[in-house]
Every structure is written in structure tokens, then in C-alpha cells.
Amino acid sequence: MNQVFHGKALRRGRHSAPGNIYIVTIVTKQRHFWFQRFDSARVVVRALLNSDRQGFSSTYAFVVMPDHLHWLV
């Protein structure tokens, strides 16, 4: 059985606040192994670093897996 999670339902009762630390998990569509290729994974890493450089985030750690990303921000 495939579960489909809807963003609105997942966010119900949650809030974010400046200065807090969050773990973000991002999964590729249909769990396709897009990040298995080194060049594709580098695009993800560069995007995270660019977000930090622009002041949108402050990365503590990340792991890029073949079909998802864990980001401690």
C-alpha cells in the first residue's frame, strides 16, 4: 500500500521559529535514485551551500542518499 502524505496535513500544529535547529528530509519523486550519480549529488550539495552563503540557512550537517536528503539546518 502506497501512502501519500500531504504537506498541509503534515504541518498541522507545527510552527517554526528563528534560531531553532531542524532536520529536513527531502525524497525524490517515486524514490528514483537521482542522487546516485555523483554530478547530481553535487548539484544538491552546491544548492545547500549556496543557501548558507546567501544567509537563508545555516547547515550543521547533511547526508545525500541515492533517493533522498537529510539536512540538519
N, C-alpha and C positions, 0 to 999 in steps of 0.2 A: 504494500500500500504506500503510495507516494503522499507525503504530507506537503501541503503548501502553506507557508507562513506568510501572512500579510503584514506589512510594515506597521500599519495603523494599529492593529491588534497587539503587536509586539511592544509598541511604545506606550500602550495604555498604562497610566500610573507611574511612568518613568519621567525623570527630568535630568537635565544636565546642568552643571554649574562650572563656571570658570575655575581653573586651578585643580580640578579633580582629575584623577587618572582613570582611564577607561581601556577596556580590552575590546577591540573591534575585530570581528571575523567577517570576512567577505568571501563568498563562494561563487565560483563561475557558473554560468548558466548550464544546467543539466550536468554539473560536475565535470565538465570537459577539462582535460588536462592541458589547458592553455599555457600554464606556467612551467610545464615540464621542459620546455625549450629555454635555454639559458638567456637568449636575447629577449624573449618575452618576460621572463622573470626580472631582467634588468630594467625593463620599462616600468614595472611596478615599483622597484626599489628607487629609481630616479624620481618617480612621482611622489613617493613618501618623503624623500629628501628635499625635493622642491617645495613641498608643503611646509616643511620645517623652515627652510630658508626664507619663505615669504611670510613667516610668522603665523600661519594658520594652525600649526600644530607643534608639538614638542615630543618627538619619538623617543621612547625609552628602549624599546626592543620590537623586533618584528621577525616573523618566520614566513617565508614564501614556500608554500607546498604546491604540488602539481596542479591542484584544483581549488585551492583556497589560500587565504592570507590571514594570519593572526597579527594584530598590530596593537601594541601597548603604547598608548598615547596620552 
